[in-house]
């Protein structure tokens, strides 16, 4: 009986995750967090340096915020993903080479995944399954063992 609520929660989470670009938003948020954690300068030094130092904290914070916005407001995913790519590329200059390249790559990958996500796309069907479905449909129509691609015997 205790296992049942866990299964229902897992199914609810899967349904929630299926309706949004989950992995793209998660990667972008993780990239912002990783870059923030690799910052070497303290906040006192950053305030003394000025805007260039402040951008090192501002860009990854915005990346993490955009990642969360992608997760909780997927309707605006295109704007968020384009902004996320630009911010990720900006961290190359402002934040220890984009969090030592890890945060930069995570941010760009997450933003690209978000940009390419389509909400109402049917799941892909493999070639073997398509062929099996075509053969089953041909048998159901009574066509026998014909080739599903229509390349029947060639007359010479």
Order of alpha helices (4+ residues) and beta strands (2+ residues): alpha-alpha-alpha-alpha-alpha-alpha-alpha-alpha
